[in-house]
Amino acid sequence: MGNLHATFCSVIAASMVAGCATTTTPASQDQGAASEPAAVDNETIASDAFDPRDGIPSCPALDDGDRLTLHPSLGTVDFITDVNYGDPAFIAGAVTAQNVASYFENAQHYKPGQASYDGIGPLDDISIGQMQWNWKGGAGTLTKEFFKDIPEALLDDTNDAQLKQDLAALALYAKDQSNRQAAEDVVTRWQAFVDDADSPLAQWLRSEGVKAHQDALVEKRLGAALQLAKTWMHDRGYSDEHFERTLVTFANFNIHTGLRPMQNGLRDLWAPQLEFFASALDNDRNKIFAYVTDWMRACENANVTKKQDAFGVEAWGVKGNIEKWSNSAFIAGLTDEQVDLFAYSFLYATRSDTQFGSFPKGYSQLDVLQRAGVIVLDVGTALGADWDPSNF
Protein backbone atom coordinates (compact mmCIF):
# COMPACT_ATOMS: atom_id res chain seq x y z
CA MET A 1 0.00 0.00 0.00
CA GLY A 2 2.99 2.31 -0.13
CA ASN A 3 5.36 4.00 2.29
CA LEU A 4 2.81 6.49 3.63
CA HIS A 5 0.63 3.68 4.94
CA ALA A 6 3.68 1.83 6.30
CA THR A 7 4.89 4.85 8.23
CA PHE A 8 1.46 5.55 9.66
CA CYS A 9 1.17 1.93 10.78
CA SER A 10 4.25 2.62 12.88
CA VAL A 11 2.30 5.36 14.63
CA ILE A 12 -0.95 3.54 15.39
CA ALA A 13 -0.95 -0.03 16.65
CA ALA A 14 -1.78 -2.36 13.83
CA SER A 15 -3.72 -4.82 15.89
CA MET A 16 -6.73 -2.55 15.36
CA VAL A 17 -6.12 -1.72 11.71
CA ALA A 18 -6.22 -4.41 9.07
CA GLY A 19 -3.23 -4.49 6.76
CA CYS A 20 -0.71 -3.00 9.20
CA ALA A 21 2.29 -4.74 10.71
CA THR A 22 2.72 -4.65 14.48
CA THR A 23 6.32 -3.41 14.55
CA THR A 24 7.25 0.25 14.84
CA THR A 25 10.02 2.26 13.28
CA PRO A 26 11.68 4.99 15.37
CA ALA A 27 11.15 8.49 14.10
CA SER A 28 12.70 11.80 15.00
CA GLN A 29 10.71 13.87 17.47
CA ASP A 30 12.66 17.11 17.25
CA GLN A 31 10.32 18.79 14.81
CA GLY A 32 6.78 20.11 15.08
CA ALA A 33 3.83 18.96 13.03
CA ALA A 34 4.08 21.81 10.56
CA SER A 35 7.08 22.70 8.44
CA GLU A 36 7.08 25.38 5.78
CA PRO A 37 5.61 23.86 2.63
CA ALA A 38 7.29 24.01 -0.73
CA ALA A 39 5.72 26.25 -3.35
CA VAL A 40 2.56 24.60 -4.67
CA ASP A 41 0.00 25.21 -7.36
CA ASN A 42 -3.63 25.89 -6.58
CA GLU A 43 -4.64 22.26 -6.85
CA THR A 44 -6.15 19.61 -4.66
CA ILE A 45 -3.63 17.54 -2.75
CA ALA A 46 -4.39 13.82 -2.64
CA SER A 47 -2.34 10.91 -1.43
CA ASP A 48 -1.56 8.31 -4.09
CA ALA A 49 0.45 6.19 -1.66
CA PHE A 50 -2.37 5.27 0.70
CA ASP A 51 -5.90 4.08 0.04
CA PRO A 52 -7.92 4.15 3.29
CA ARG A 53 -10.41 1.75 1.75
CA ASP A 54 -7.82 -0.96 1.17
CA GLY A 55 -8.20 -3.50 3.97
CA ILE A 56 -9.64 -0.97 6.45
CA PRO A 57 -13.30 -0.68 7.53
CA SER A 58 -15.49 1.48 5.27
CA CYS A 59 -15.36 4.29 7.83
CA PRO A 60 -11.96 3.54 9.41
CA ALA A 61 -10.79 3.61 12.97
CA LEU A 62 -12.93 1.65 15.40
CA ASP A 63 -14.43 -1.55 14.08
CA ASP A 64 -14.69 -3.39 17.38
CA GLY A 65 -15.20 -0.59 19.88
CA ASP A 66 -11.62 -0.48 21.17
CA ARG A 67 -9.53 2.67 20.89
CA LEU A 68 -6.46 2.59 18.73
CA THR A 69 -3.11 2.53 20.51
CA LEU A 70 -0.80 5.48 19.89
CA HIS A 71 3.00 5.61 19.98
CA PRO A 72 5.03 6.40 21.94
CA SER A 73 3.27 5.60 25.21
CA LEU A 74 2.17 8.69 27.10
CA GLY A 75 4.61 9.87 29.73
CA THR A 76 3.87 12.33 32.51
CA VAL A 77 2.38 15.63 31.39
CA ASP A 78 3.15 18.62 33.62
CA PHE A 79 -0.03 20.67 33.48
CA ILE A 80 0.12 24.42 33.95
CA THR A 81 -2.39 24.97 36.75
CA ASP A 82 -1.25 28.42 37.86
CA VAL A 83 -3.48 30.33 35.46
CA ASN A 84 -5.17 33.72 35.63
CA TYR A 85 -8.93 33.40 35.19
CA GLY A 86 -9.21 37.17 35.28
CA ASP A 87 -6.96 37.63 32.25
CA PRO A 88 -8.90 39.70 29.67
CA ALA A 89 -7.62 37.41 26.92
CA PHE A 90 -9.10 34.39 28.71
CA ILE A 91 -12.39 36.16 29.37
CA ALA A 92 -12.73 37.12 25.70
CA GLY A 93 -11.72 33.65 24.54
CA ALA A 94 -14.06 32.02 27.03
CA VAL A 95 -17.03 33.94 25.62
CA THR A 96 -16.12 32.77 22.12
CA ALA A 97 -15.68 29.19 23.33
CA GLN A 98 -19.03 29.24 25.12
CA ASN A 99 -20.81 30.54 22.02
CA VAL A 100 -19.12 27.99 19.75
CA ALA A 101 -20.09 25.15 22.08
CA SER A 102 -23.62 26.49 22.36
CA TYR A 103 -23.89 26.53 18.57
CA PHE A 104 -22.79 22.93 18.21
CA GLU A 105 -25.02 21.70 21.00
CA ASN A 106 -28.08 23.79 20.07
CA ALA A 107 -27.71 24.73 16.40
CA GLN A 108 -31.43 25.19 15.75
CA HIS A 109 -31.76 27.58 18.69
CA TYR A 110 -28.46 29.44 18.32
CA LYS A 111 -28.40 33.19 17.78
CA PRO A 112 -25.04 34.69 16.75
CA GLY A 113 -23.03 35.78 19.77
CA GLN A 114 -25.44 34.32 22.32
CA ALA A 115 -25.42 31.16 24.39
CA SER A 116 -28.50 28.96 23.94
CA TYR A 117 -29.90 27.86 27.27
CA ASP A 118 -33.22 26.18 26.49
CA GLY A 119 -32.40 23.52 23.88
CA ILE A 120 -33.91 20.06 24.41
CA GLY A 121 -32.57 17.26 22.23
CA PRO A 122 -33.01 13.48 21.78
CA LEU A 123 -29.38 12.35 22.02
CA ASP A 124 -28.48 9.92 24.81
CA ASP A 125 -32.19 9.54 25.67
CA ILE A 126 -32.60 13.23 26.51
CA SER A 127 -30.21 16.19 26.51
CA ILE A 128 -30.88 19.70 27.77
CA GLY A 129 -29.42 23.18 28.07
CA GLN A 130 -26.55 24.98 26.42
CA MET A 131 -24.15 22.06 26.86
CA GLN A 132 -26.85 19.42 26.22
CA TRP A 133 -26.37 17.64 29.52
CA ASN A 134 -27.59 14.11 28.83
CA TRP A 135 -29.21 11.16 30.59
CA LYS A 136 -27.23 8.43 28.77
CA GLY A 137 -28.83 5.51 30.53
CA GLY A 138 -28.56 7.22 33.90
CA ALA A 139 -24.80 7.64 33.68
CA GLY A 140 -24.60 10.90 31.76
CA THR A 141 -23.87 14.52 32.60
CA LEU A 142 -27.52 15.30 33.36
CA THR A 143 -27.21 13.66 36.77
CA LYS A 144 -23.44 13.63 37.22
CA GLU A 145 -23.11 17.34 36.52
CA PHE A 146 -26.32 19.31 35.91
CA PHE A 147 -28.38 18.03 38.86
CA LYS A 148 -25.44 17.36 41.14
CA ASP A 149 -25.56 20.00 43.89
CA ILE A 150 -28.15 22.05 41.99
CA PRO A 151 -29.50 24.85 44.26
CA GLU A 152 -32.71 23.68 45.92
CA ALA A 153 -34.47 26.93 45.07
CA LEU A 154 -34.19 26.20 41.35
CA LEU A 155 -36.15 22.98 41.72
CA ASP A 156 -39.17 25.05 42.79
CA ASP A 157 -38.67 27.78 40.18
CA THR A 158 -41.64 26.70 38.04
CA ASN A 159 -45.42 26.90 38.24
CA ASP A 160 -45.83 23.54 36.51
CA ALA A 161 -46.62 20.90 39.15
CA GLN A 162 -45.45 17.92 37.06
CA LEU A 163 -42.18 19.59 36.14
CA LYS A 164 -41.58 20.42 39.79
CA GLN A 165 -41.95 16.73 40.65
CA ASP A 166 -39.70 15.74 37.75
CA LEU A 167 -36.93 18.11 38.80
CA ALA A 168 -37.05 16.80 42.36
CA ALA A 169 -36.87 13.20 41.11
CA LEU A 170 -33.74 13.83 39.02
CA ALA A 171 -32.07 15.82 41.79
CA LEU A 172 -32.73 12.89 44.15
CA TYR A 173 -31.39 10.38 41.60
CA ALA A 174 -28.20 12.42 41.31
CA LYS A 175 -27.62 11.69 45.02
CA ASP A 176 -29.22 8.26 45.35
CA GLN A 177 -29.54 5.92 42.36
CA SER A 178 -32.05 3.67 44.13
CA ASN A 179 -34.97 5.62 42.62
CA ARG A 180 -33.95 4.81 39.05
CA GLN A 181 -37.45 3.99 37.77
CA ALA A 182 -38.79 7.38 38.83
CA ALA A 183 -35.89 9.08 37.05
CA GLU A 184 -36.44 7.03 33.89
CA ASP A 185 -40.11 8.02 33.93
CA VAL A 186 -39.00 11.67 33.93
CA VAL A 187 -36.77 11.09 30.92
CA THR A 188 -39.64 9.44 29.05
CA ARG A 189 -41.93 12.40 29.77
CA TRP A 190 -39.28 14.92 28.76
CA GLN A 191 -38.77 13.24 25.39
CA ALA A 192 -42.09 14.80 24.39
CA PHE A 193 -40.46 18.24 24.88
CA VAL A 194 -37.70 17.77 22.28
CA ASP A 195 -37.34 20.98 20.23
CA ASP A 196 -40.37 22.51 21.97
CA ALA A 197 -39.32 26.01 23.01
CA ASP A 198 -42.70 26.60 24.67
CA SER A 199 -42.59 23.55 26.93
CA PRO A 200 -42.45 24.00 30.70
CA LEU A 201 -38.97 22.48 30.67
CA ALA A 202 -37.66 24.95 28.06
CA GLN A 203 -39.16 27.86 29.99
CA TRP A 204 -37.47 26.63 33.17
CA LEU A 205 -34.11 26.25 31.40
CA ARG A 206 -34.15 29.90 30.28
CA SER A 207 -35.21 31.30 33.65
CA GLU A 208 -32.57 33.60 35.13
CA GLY A 209 -31.58 31.32 38.00
CA VAL A 210 -31.20 28.23 35.81
CA LYS A 211 -29.23 30.22 33.22
CA ALA A 212 -26.84 31.27 36.00
CA HIS A 213 -26.54 27.62 37.06
CA GLN A 214 -25.68 26.62 33.50
CA ASP A 215 -23.11 29.40 33.20
CA ALA A 216 -21.43 28.27 36.41
CA LEU A 217 -21.11 24.71 35.08
CA VAL A 218 -19.73 25.96 31.78
CA GLU A 219 -17.18 28.15 33.59
CA LYS A 220 -15.75 25.03 35.24
CA ARG A 221 -15.34 23.46 31.80
CA LEU A 222 -13.65 26.59 30.48
CA GLY A 223 -11.28 26.63 33.45
CA ALA A 224 -10.18 23.10 32.56
CA ALA A 225 -9.81 24.15 28.92
CA LEU A 226 -7.57 27.06 29.96
CA GLN A 227 -5.18 24.67 31.74
CA LEU A 228 -5.12 22.39 28.70
CA ALA A 229 -4.56 25.28 26.29
CA LYS A 230 -1.78 26.86 28.34
CA THR A 231 -0.02 23.52 28.75
CA TRP A 232 -0.35 22.71 25.04
CA MET A 233 0.96 26.14 23.99
CA HIS A 234 3.94 25.74 26.32
CA ASP A 235 4.72 22.22 25.16
CA ARG A 236 4.34 23.10 21.47
CA GLY A 237 5.98 26.54 21.61
CA TYR A 238 2.99 28.63 20.51
CA SER A 239 3.08 32.41 20.87
CA ASP A 240 0.28 34.30 22.64
CA GLU A 241 -1.31 35.35 19.35
CA HIS A 242 -2.62 31.79 18.98
CA PHE A 243 -4.22 31.69 22.42
CA GLU A 244 -7.90 32.12 21.53
CA ARG A 245 -7.95 29.47 18.80
CA THR A 246 -6.14 27.03 21.09
CA LEU A 247 -8.49 27.76 23.99
CA VAL A 248 -11.62 27.31 21.85
CA THR A 249 -10.22 24.06 20.42
CA PHE A 250 -9.60 22.55 23.86
CA ALA A 251 -12.87 23.90 25.24
CA ASN A 252 -14.64 22.12 22.39
CA PHE A 253 -12.86 18.85 23.22
CA ASN A 254 -13.64 19.20 26.93
CA ILE A 255 -17.33 19.93 26.35
CA HIS A 256 -17.84 17.55 23.42
CA THR A 257 -15.87 14.52 24.57
CA GLY A 258 -14.65 15.11 28.12
CA LEU A 259 -10.94 15.88 27.56
CA ARG A 260 -9.57 17.01 30.92
CA PRO A 261 -6.28 18.27 32.40
CA MET A 262 -5.61 15.01 34.21
CA GLN A 263 -3.15 12.29 33.29
CA ASN A 264 -5.93 9.77 32.68
CA GLY A 265 -8.11 12.36 30.97
CA LEU A 266 -5.91 12.82 27.89
CA ARG A 267 -6.81 9.50 26.23
CA ASP A 268 -3.13 8.61 25.87
CA LEU A 269 -2.55 11.52 23.49
CA TRP A 270 -0.43 14.63 23.89
CA ALA A 271 2.49 16.38 22.18
CA PRO A 272 4.87 13.37 21.84
CA GLN A 273 2.25 11.33 19.98
CA LEU A 274 1.57 14.23 17.61
CA GLU A 275 5.31 14.64 16.99
CA PHE A 276 5.64 10.95 16.19
CA PHE A 277 2.69 11.07 13.78
CA ALA A 278 3.99 14.19 12.03
CA SER A 279 7.52 12.83 11.69
CA ALA A 280 6.11 9.66 10.13
CA LEU A 281 4.71 11.97 7.43
CA ASP A 282 8.01 13.85 7.09
CA ASN A 283 6.60 16.85 8.96
CA ASP A 284 5.05 17.81 5.64
CA ARG A 285 1.77 19.67 5.94
CA ASN A 286 0.61 18.50 2.50
CA LYS A 287 1.11 14.85 3.48
CA ILE A 288 -0.66 15.42 6.79
CA PHE A 289 -3.70 16.95 5.12
CA ALA A 290 -3.68 14.32 2.38
CA TYR A 291 -3.71 11.58 4.96
CA VAL A 292 -6.54 13.08 6.97
CA THR A 293 -8.73 13.91 3.98
CA ASP A 294 -8.16 10.41 2.58
CA TRP A 295 -9.42 9.11 5.92
CA MET A 296 -12.47 11.34 5.56
CA ARG A 297 -13.12 10.00 2.06
CA ALA A 298 -13.44 6.51 3.49
CA CYS A 299 -16.16 7.77 5.82
CA GLU A 300 -17.73 9.61 2.90
CA ASN A 301 -18.12 6.29 1.07
CA ALA A 302 -19.51 4.40 4.05
CA ASN A 303 -22.86 2.78 3.29
CA VAL A 304 -25.38 4.07 5.85
CA THR A 305 -29.04 4.93 5.70
CA LYS A 306 -30.25 8.53 5.61
CA LYS A 307 -31.51 8.20 9.18
CA GLN A 308 -28.12 6.98 10.35
CA ASP A 309 -26.46 9.87 8.52
CA ALA A 310 -27.75 12.50 10.95
CA PHE A 311 -24.19 13.06 12.17
CA GLY A 312 -22.42 12.01 9.02
CA VAL A 313 -21.87 12.98 5.43
CA GLU A 314 -24.95 15.04 4.59
CA ALA A 315 -25.30 16.90 7.88
CA TRP A 316 -21.67 17.95 7.96
CA GLY A 317 -21.06 18.53 4.26
CA VAL A 318 -18.10 16.16 4.29
CA LYS A 319 -17.59 16.24 0.53
CA GLY A 320 -17.25 20.02 0.53
CA ASN A 321 -14.91 19.97 3.52
CA ILE A 322 -12.68 17.40 1.83
CA GLU A 323 -12.45 19.67 -1.20
CA LYS A 324 -11.72 22.78 0.87
CA TRP A 325 -9.28 21.10 3.24
CA SER A 326 -7.29 19.35 0.52
CA ASN A 327 -6.70 22.47 -1.57
CA SER A 328 -2.96 23.10 -1.70
CA ALA A 329 -3.22 26.89 -1.78
CA PHE A 330 -5.45 26.79 1.28
CA ILE A 331 -3.03 24.46 3.08
CA ALA A 332 -0.07 26.69 2.21
CA GLY A 333 -1.81 29.70 3.77
CA LEU A 334 -2.37 28.09 7.17
CA THR A 335 -0.19 28.90 10.16
CA ASP A 336 2.03 26.19 11.61
CA GLU A 337 -0.17 26.24 14.69
CA GLN A 338 -3.32 25.55 12.64
CA VAL A 339 -1.65 22.57 10.98
CA ASP A 340 -0.48 21.41 14.39
CA LEU A 341 -3.95 21.61 15.95
CA PHE A 342 -5.59 19.99 12.92
CA ALA A 343 -3.24 17.00 13.10
CA TYR A 344 -3.87 16.73 16.83
CA SER A 345 -7.63 16.94 16.19
CA PHE A 346 -7.40 14.01 13.77
CA LEU A 347 -5.48 11.87 16.25
CA TYR A 348 -7.88 12.83 19.01
CA ALA A 349 -10.86 11.96 16.82
CA THR A 350 -9.50 8.43 16.42
CA ARG A 351 -9.72 8.09 20.22
CA SER A 352 -13.50 8.48 20.24
CA ASP A 353 -15.53 5.39 21.05
CA THR A 354 -18.98 6.95 21.32
CA GLN A 355 -21.87 5.16 19.65
CA PHE A 356 -24.85 7.26 18.57
CA GLY A 357 -27.69 4.75 18.51
CA SER A 358 -27.14 2.46 15.55
CA PHE A 359 -24.64 4.75 13.80
CA PRO A 360 -21.31 3.16 12.82
CA LYS A 361 -18.67 4.03 15.42
CA GLY A 362 -16.49 5.62 12.79
CA TYR A 363 -19.12 8.32 12.40
CA SER A 364 -18.52 9.44 15.97
CA GLN A 365 -14.91 9.96 15.01
CA LEU A 366 -15.88 11.83 11.87
CA ASP A 367 -18.14 14.05 13.97
CA VAL A 368 -15.28 14.88 16.37
CA LEU A 369 -12.90 15.69 13.50
CA GLN A 370 -15.37 17.81 11.53
CA ARG A 371 -16.35 19.85 14.57
CA ALA A 372 -12.73 20.52 15.53
CA GLY A 373 -11.71 21.06 11.91
CA VAL A 374 -13.91 24.09 11.30
CA ILE A 375 -12.80 25.63 14.60
CA VAL A 376 -9.11 25.19 13.81
CA LEU A 377 -9.22 26.04 10.09
CA ASP A 378 -11.96 28.72 10.06
CA VAL A 379 -13.33 27.15 6.86
CA GLY A 380 -15.84 24.41 6.15
CA THR A 381 -19.41 23.28 6.64
CA ALA A 382 -20.74 22.58 10.11
CA LEU A 383 -24.23 21.26 10.80
CA GLY A 384 -25.34 22.02 7.26
CA ALA A 385 -24.22 25.66 7.21
CA ASP A 386 -21.04 27.39 6.11
CA TRP A 387 -18.80 28.05 9.11
CA ASP A 388 -18.59 31.76 9.89
CA PRO A 389 -16.20 32.61 12.75
CA SER A 390 -17.71 36.08 13.02
CA ASN A 391 -20.89 34.53 14.47
CA PHE A 392 -19.05 33.77 17.68
C-alpha positions in Angstrom: 0.0 0.0 0.0 3.0 2.3 -0.1 5.4 4.0 2.3 2.8 6.5 3.6 0.6 3.7 4.9 3.7 1.8 6.3 4.9 4.9 8.2 1.5 5.5 9.7 1.2 1.9 10.8 4.3 2.6 12.9 2.3 5.4 14.6 -0.9 3.5 15.4 -1.0 0.0 16.6 -1.8 -2.4 13.8 -3.7 -4.8 15.9 -6.7 -2.6 15.4 -6.1 -1.7 11.7 -6.2 -4.4 9.1 -3.2 -4.5 6.8 -0.7 -3.0 9.2 2.3 -4.7 10.7 2.7 -4.6 14.5 6.3 -3.4 14.6 7.2 0.2 14.8 10.0 2.3 13.3 11.7 5.0 15.4 11.1 8.5 14.1 12.7 11.8 15.0 10.7 13.9 17.5 12.7 17.1 17.3 10.3 18.8 14.8 6.8 20.1 15.1 3.8 19.0 13.0 4.1 21.8 10.6 7.1 22.7 8.4 7.1 25.4 5.8 5.6 23.9 2.6 7.3 24.0 -0.7 5.7 26.2 -3.4 2.6 24.6 -4.7 0.0 25.2 -7.4 -3.6 25.9 -6.6 -4.6 22.3 -6.9 -6.2 19.6 -4.7 -3.6 17.5 -2.7 -4.4 13.8 -2.6 -2.3 10.9 -1.4 -1.6 8.3 -4.1 0.4 6.2 -1.7 -2.4 5.3 0.7 -5.9 4.1 0.0 -7.9 4.1 3.3 -10.4 1.8 1.7 -7.8 -1.0 1.2 -8.2 -3.5 4.0 -9.6 -1.0 6.4 -13.3 -0.7 7.5 -15.5 1.5 5.3 -15.4 4.3 7.8 -12.0 3.5 9.4 -10.8 3.6 13.0 -12.9 1.6 15.4 -14.4 -1.6 14.1 -14.7 -3.4 17.4 -15.2 -0.6 19.9 -11.6 -0.5 21.2 -9.5 2.7 20.9 -6.5 2.6 18.7 -3.1 2.5 20.5 -0.8 5.5 19.9 3.0 5.6 20.0 5.0 6.4 21.9 3.3 5.6 25.2 2.2 8.7 27.1 4.6 9.9 29.7 3.9 12.3 32.5 2.4 15.6 31.4 3.2 18.6 33.6 0.0 20.7 33.5 0.1 24.4 34.0 -2.4 25.0 36.7 -1.2 28.4 37.9 -3.5 30.3 35.5 -5.2 33.7 35.6 -8.9 33.4 35.2 -9.2 37.2 35.3 -7.0 37.6 32.3 -8.9 39.7 29.7 -7.6 37.4 26.9 -9.1 34.4 28.7 -12.4 36.2 29.4 -12.7 37.1 25.7 -11.7 33.6 24.5 -14.1 32.0 27.0 -17.0 33.9 25.6 -16.1 32.8 22.1 -15.7 29.2 23.3 -19.0 29.2 25.1 -20.8 30.5 22.0 -19.1 28.0 19.8 -20.1 25.1 22.1 -23.6 26.5 22.4 -23.9 26.5 18.6 -22.8 22.9 18.2 -25.0 21.7 21.0 -28.1 23.8 20.1 -27.7 24.7 16.4 -31.4 25.2 15.8 -31.8 27.6 18.7 -28.5 29.4 18.3 -28.4 33.2 17.8 -25.0 34.7 16.8 -23.0 35.8 19.8 -25.4 34.3 22.3 -25.4 31.2 24.4 -28.5 29.0 23.9 -29.9 27.9 27.3 -33.2 26.2 26.5 -32.4 23.5 23.9 -33.9 20.1 24.4 -32.6 17.3 22.2 -33.0 13.5 21.8 -29.4 12.4 22.0 -28.5 9.9 24.8 -32.2 9.5 25.7 -32.6 13.2 26.5 -30.2 16.2 26.5 -30.9 19.7 27.8 -29.4 23.2 28.1 -26.6 25.0 26.4 -24.2 22.1 26.9 -26.9 19.4 26.2 -26.4 17.6 29.5 -27.6 14.1 28.8 -29.2 11.2 30.6 -27.2 8.4 28.8 -28.8 5.5 30.5 -28.6 7.2 33.9 -24.8 7.6 33.7 -24.6 10.9 31.8 -23.9 14.5 32.6 -27.5 15.3 33.4 -27.2 13.7 36.8 -23.4 13.6 37.2 -23.1 17.3 36.5 -26.3 19.3 35.9 -28.4 18.0 38.9 -25.4 17.4 41.1 -25.6 20.0 43.9 -28.2 22.1 42.0 -29.5 24.9 44.3 -32.7 23.7 45.9 -34.5 26.9 45.1 -34.2 26.2 41.3 -36.2 23.0 41.7 -39.2 25.0 42.8 -38.7 27.8 40.2 -41.6 26.7 38.0 -45.4 26.9 38.2 -45.8 23.5 36.5 -46.6 20.9 39.1 -45.4 17.9 37.1 -42.2 19.6 36.1 -41.6 20.4 39.8 -42.0 16.7 40.6 -39.7 15.7 37.7 -36.9 18.1 38.8 -37.1 16.8 42.4 -36.9 13.2 41.1 -33.7 13.8 39.0 -32.1 15.8 41.8 -32.7 12.9 44.1 -31.4 10.4 41.6 -28.2 12.4 41.3 -27.6 11.7 45.0 -29.2 8.3 45.4 -29.5 5.9 42.4 -32.0 3.7 44.1 -35.0 5.6 42.6 -34.0 4.8 39.0 -37.4 4.0 37.8 -38.8 7.4 38.8 -35.9 9.1 37.0 -36.4 7.0 33.9 -40.1 8.0 33.9 -39.0 11.7 33.9 -36.8 11.1 30.9 -39.6 9.4 29.1 -41.9 12.4 29.8 -39.3 14.9 28.8 -38.8 13.2 25.4 -42.1 14.8 24.4 -40.5 18.2 24.9 -37.7 17.8 22.3 -37.3 21.0 20.2 -40.4 22.5 22.0 -39.3 26.0 23.0 -42.7 26.6 24.7 -42.6 23.5 26.9 -42.5 24.0 30.7 -39.0 22.5 30.7 -37.7 25.0 28.1 -39.2 27.9 30.0 -37.5 26.6 33.2 -34.1 26.2 31.4 -34.1 29.9 30.3 -35.2 31.3 33.6 -32.6 33.6 35.1 -31.6 31.3 38.0 -31.2 28.2 35.8 -29.2 30.2 33.2 -26.8 31.3 36.0 -26.5 27.6 37.1 -25.7 26.6 33.5 -23.1 29.4 33.2 -21.4 28.3 36.4 -21.1 24.7 35.1 -19.7 26.0 31.8 -17.2 28.1 33.6 -15.7 25.0 35.2 -15.3 23.5 31.8 -13.6 26.6 30.5 -11.3 26.6 33.4 -10.2 23.1 32.6 -9.8 24.2 28.9 -7.6 27.1 30.0 -5.2 24.7 31.7 -5.1 22.4 28.7 -4.6 25.3 26.3 -1.8 26.9 28.3 0.0 23.5 28.7 -0.4 22.7 25.0 1.0 26.1 24.0 3.9 25.7 26.3 4.7 22.2 25.2 4.3 23.1 21.5 6.0 26.5 21.6 3.0 28.6 20.5 3.1 32.4 20.9 0.3 34.3 22.6 -1.3 35.3 19.3 -2.6 31.8 19.0 -4.2 31.7 22.4 -7.9 32.1 21.5 -8.0 29.5 18.8 -6.1 27.0 21.1 -8.5 27.8 24.0 -11.6 27.3 21.8 -10.2 24.1 20.4 -9.6 22.6 23.9 -12.9 23.9 25.2 -14.6 22.1 22.4 -12.9 18.9 23.2 -13.6 19.2 26.9 -17.3 19.9 26.3 -17.8 17.6 23.4 -15.9 14.5 24.6 -14.7 15.1 28.1 -10.9 15.9 27.6 -9.6 17.0 30.9 -6.3 18.3 32.4 -5.6 15.0 34.2 -3.1 12.3 33.3 -5.9 9.8 32.7 -8.1 12.4 31.0 -5.9 12.8 27.9 -6.8 9.5 26.2 -3.1 8.6 25.9 -2.5 11.5 23.5 -0.4 14.6 23.9 2.5 16.4 22.2 4.9 13.4 21.8 2.2 11.3 20.0 1.6 14.2 17.6 5.3 14.6 17.0 5.6 11.0 16.2 2.7 11.1 13.8 4.0 14.2 12.0 7.5 12.8 11.7 6.1 9.7 10.1 4.7 12.0 7.4 8.0 13.8 7.1 6.6 16.8 9.0 5.1 17.8 5.6 1.8 19.7 5.9 0.6 18.5 2.5 1.1 14.9 3.5 -0.7 15.4 6.8 -3.7 17.0 5.1 -3.7 14.3 2.4 -3.7 11.6 5.0 -6.5 13.1 7.0 -8.7 13.9 4.0 -8.2 10.4 2.6 -9.4 9.1 5.9 -12.5 11.3 5.6 -13.1 10.0 2.1 -13.4 6.5 3.5 -16.2 7.8 5.8 -17.7 9.6 2.9 -18.1 6.3 1.1 -19.5 4.4 4.1 -22.9 2.8 3.3 -25.4 4.1 5.8 -29.0 4.9 5.7 -30.3 8.5 5.6 -31.5 8.2 9.2 -28.1 7.0 10.4 -26.5 9.9 8.5 -27.8 12.5 10.9 -24.2 13.1 12.2 -22.4 12.0 9.0 -21.9 13.0 5.4 -24.9 15.0 4.6 -25.3 16.9 7.9 -21.7 17.9 8.0 -21.1 18.5 4.3 -18.1 16.2 4.3 -17.6 16.2 0.5 -17.2 20.0 0.5 -14.9 20.0 3.5 -12.7 17.4 1.8 -12.5 19.7 -1.2 -11.7 22.8 0.9 -9.3 21.1 3.2 -7.3 19.3 0.5 -6.7 22.5 -1.6 -3.0 23.1 -1.7 -3.2 26.9 -1.8 -5.4 26.8 1.3 -3.0 24.5 3.1 -0.1 26.7 2.2 -1.8 29.7 3.8 -2.4 28.1 7.2 -0.2 28.9 10.2 2.0 26.2 11.6 -0.2 26.2 14.7 -3.3 25.5 12.6 -1.6 22.6 11.0 -0.5 21.4 14.4 -3.9 21.6 15.9 -5.6 20.0 12.9 -3.2 17.0 13.1 -3.9 16.7 16.8 -7.6 16.9 16.2 -7.4 14.0 13.8 -5.5 11.9 16.3 -7.9 12.8 19.0 -10.9 12.0 16.8 -9.5 8.4 16.4 -9.7 8.1 20.2 -13.5 8.5 20.2 -15.5 5.4 21.1 -19.0 7.0 21.3 -21.9 5.2 19.6 -24.9 7.3 18.6 -27.7 4.8 18.5 -27.1 2.5 15.6 -24.6 4.7 13.8 -21.3 3.2 12.8 -18.7 4.0 15.4 -16.5 5.6 12.8 -19.1 8.3 12.4 -18.5 9.4 16.0 -14.9 10.0 15.0 -15.9 11.8 11.9 -18.1 14.0 14.0 -15.3 14.9 16.4 -12.9 15.7 13.5 -15.4 17.8 11.5 -16.4 19.8 14.6 -12.7 20.5 15.5 -11.7 21.1 11.9 -13.9 24.1 11.3 -12.8 25.6 14.6 -9.1 25.2 13.8 -9.2 26.0 10.1 -12.0 28.7 10.1 -13.3 27.1 6.9 -15.8 24.4 6.2 -19.4 23.3 6.6 -20.7 22.6 10.1 -24.2 21.3 10.8 -25.3 22.0 7.3 -24.2 25.7 7.2 -21.0 27.4 6.1 -18.8 28.0 9.1 -18.6 31.8 9.9 -16.2 32.6 12.7 -17.7 36.1 13.0 -20.9 34.5 14.5 -19.0 33.8 17.7 
